[in-house]
């Protein structure tokens, strides 16, 4: 069963349940189409899924960036203590900037 079919079934079931809560089990007096309510629910679910996918992608890219930033430089053994402090400071600043962007996007 495809994700689209599962989404459609979930939206229809939710729409039917919403209308049952409002009108009772027999849906007596309901003039609203279950399909119309399901379309609204489906749109909300799709927006949520798209946002979740974007956040997941952002987290993946962030971990890749942190991994790159955490990798010691090839010439690390030849750096002076001052150069090494400067490099580490720059990398920590970039990690902080990245974490701030992620928290802003997910907050």
C-alpha positions as CSV (number, residue, x, y, z in Angstrom):
1,X,0.0,0.0,0.0
2,X,1.4,3.4,-1.0
3,X,2.0,6.3,1.3
4,X,-0.6,8.3,-0.7
5,X,-3.3,5.6,-0.1
6,X,-2.4,5.4,3.6
7,X,-2.6,9.2,3.9
8,X,-6.0,9.3,2.1
9,X,-7.4,6.6,4.4
10,X,-6.1,8.4,7.5
11,X,-7.6,11.7,6.3
12,X,-11.0,10.0,5.5
13,X,-11.1,8.3,8.9
14,X,-10.2,11.5,10.7
15,X,-12.9,13.4,8.8
16,X,-15.5,10.9,9.5
17,X,-14.6,10.9,13.2
18,X,-14.7,14.7,13.3
19,X,-18.2,14.7,11.8
20,X,-19.3,12.0,14.2
21,X,-18.1,14.1,17.2
22,X,-20.1,17.1,15.9
23,X,-23.2,15.3,14.6
24,X,-23.3,12.0,16.4
25,X,-22.9,8.5,15.2
26,X,-25.7,8.7,12.7
27,X,-24.4,12.0,11.2
28,X,-28.0,13.2,11.3
29,X,-28.3,16.8,10.0
30,X,-24.7,16.8,8.6
31,X,-24.6,18.7,5.3
32,X,-20.8,18.7,5.0
33,X,-19.1,16.3,2.7
34,X,-16.7,13.9,4.4
35,X,-14.5,14.4,1.3
36,X,-14.3,18.1,1.9
37,X,-13.3,17.7,5.5
38,X,-10.8,14.9,4.5
39,X,-9.2,17.3,2.0
40,X,-8.6,19.9,4.8
41,X,-7.1,17.2,7.1
42,X,-5.0,15.8,4.3
43,X,-3.6,19.2,3.5
44,X,-2.6,19.7,7.1
45,X,-1.0,16.3,7.3
46,X,0.9,16.9,4.1
47,X,2.2,20.3,5.3
48,X,3.3,18.6,8.6
49,X,5.1,15.8,6.7
50,X,6.9,18.3,4.4
51,X,8.0,20.3,7.3
52,X,9.2,17.2,9.1
53,X,11.2,16.1,6.0
54,X,12.8,19.5,5.8
55,X,13.8,19.4,9.5
56,X,15.2,15.9,9.1
57,X,17.2,17.1,6.1
58,X,18.5,20.1,8.1
59,X,19.6,17.9,11.0
60,X,21.4,15.5,8.6
61,X,23.3,18.4,7.0
62,X,24.1,19.8,10.4
63,X,25.6,16.6,11.6
64,X,27.7,16.3,8.4
65,X,28.9,19.9,9.0
66,X,29.7,19.2,12.7
67,X,31.6,16.0,11.6
68,X,33.7,18.1,9.1
69,X,34.3,20.7,11.7
70,X,35.4,18.1,14.3
71,X,37.9,16.5,11.9
72,X,41.4,17.4,12.8
73,X,43.2,19.4,10.1
74,X,45.8,17.5,8.1
75,X,48.5,20.0,9.1
76,X,47.4,20.0,12.7
77,X,50.7,18.8,14.0
78,X,52.6,21.7,12.4
79,X,50.3,24.4,13.7
80,X,51.5,26.7,16.5
81,X,49.6,26.8,19.7
82,X,48.2,30.2,18.7
83,X,47.1,29.0,15.3
84,X,45.5,25.9,16.8
85,X,43.6,28.1,19.3
86,X,42.5,30.4,16.5
87,X,41.3,27.4,14.4
88,X,39.4,25.8,17.3
89,X,37.8,29.1,18.1
90,X,36.6,29.5,14.5
91,X,35.3,26.0,14.4
92,X,33.4,26.4,17.7
93,X,31.9,29.7,16.4
94,X,30.7,27.8,13.3
95,X,29.2,25.0,15.4
96,X,27.5,27.6,17.6
97,X,26.1,29.4,14.5
98,X,24.9,26.1,13.0
99,X,23.2,25.1,16.3
100,X,21.5,28.5,16.5
101,X,20.1,28.1,12.9
102,X,18.8,24.7,13.7
103,X,17.1,25.8,16.9
104,X,15.6,28.7,15.0
105,X,14.2,26.5,12.3
106,X,12.8,23.9,14.7
107,X,11.6,26.3,17.4
